[in-house]
Amino acid sequence: MKYLSVDLEACNMFVKGSVFSAGMVLADENFNIIFKRNYWINPLCRFAMKFRKPIDFKVKKGDLDDKPTFEELRDELASYLEDKDTIVMAHSANNDMFMFNEACKRAHVKPFDFRFICTQMIYSAVYDVENGIGLDKVSVQLGRTTEFTHHQADDDAEMALYLLKHCLEKTGLTYKEMLKRFGITPGRMLNGSFTPMRCAELGKLRARRKQKAFALQRRWQKEVKREGVVTMHVDARFFDLIKSHSKTVELRLADEKREAIKVGDEVYFIKNSHTPQILKTKVTAIDRFDSFESAYDALDHASIGFRDVGIMEYMEKMFELYPEEEDEGKDVLAFHLEVCEE
């Protein structure tokens, strides 16, 4: 038995299957690496990632003009992927399997036929978490940051391999025992489509989390009706950013209600949508600024949820929400938040 970890990178979000890099790491049953390769591929299209979170692939289309096309590499890739004695894996495998199929369609070549597992789902089941983990964080957890470059396909593939090894060691299970313990059914690539991997234990976990979240919403709905409770209405995008812990600062104009908020107080955010949701947070720190622009300049942009928004768009949004800011110049309060998990 061997393990084959794969990772694909695409160069054009508007062209399905525009794969320009295929990382493959093959290991024996004891996770000794047999080879680690990065197949550079001429994508036959331009790089176009403008509307995606910026990723520095350190390669441009011109660097790939003399590389083989996906059509030319298809059979070599298949010789590893379709080896019946090999367990194929990928992290967030559905993304890679989708790209494999689209690349085959685009190149007009025979689709692949193999089974696969997803290390993202396996990690979630082993650690009893719903949302998994990114490979950059895996490298930190496993202490392999010095030998890892995120979004370099062969490094990503190698890190996914190490993650599977780690999960087996943590549980003390063999690969076959792990499949049985967590109710894992490998996914399947066949005839240009794929069936995702299934994990019964992860399904149970998600069902429990859903029930817990429903009960929490019911409780918070009762709490916000109490006298003196501080609530803030936000649009769906910012609500989800706070909920995912990727946004930790909420900016608001100072007024009597907000001036009364102290560090340690609880603030309930209400999502403006057809299905309103509530999120309970605790204020961990408060900063004061004389304008939205000065707050924007002083604070980490990711913490206030503006990774991909320029200052003009940001200011326009703030003036739309608070038009009096243009004339009166009220103070702006930045509330640093901690999401309550209870």
Protein Blocks (a to p, Z undefined) as FASTA:
>chain_A
ZZdddddddfbfklghiafbdcdddddfkopafbdcdddddehiacdfklgccddehpaf
klmmmpccfklmmmmmmmmmmmmkbccddehkllmmmmmmmmmmmnopacdddddddfkl
mmmmmnopaklpafklmmmmnopmmmccehilklmmmmmmmmmmmmmmmnopafklmmmm
nopacdddeehiacddddfklmmmmmmmmmmmmmmmmmmmmmmmpghiacddddfklmmm
mmnopacbdcddddfklmmpcghiacddddddfbdcddddddfbdcddfbfklmmmmpcf
klnopakbcfklmmmmmmmmmmmlmmnopacddddddddfZZ
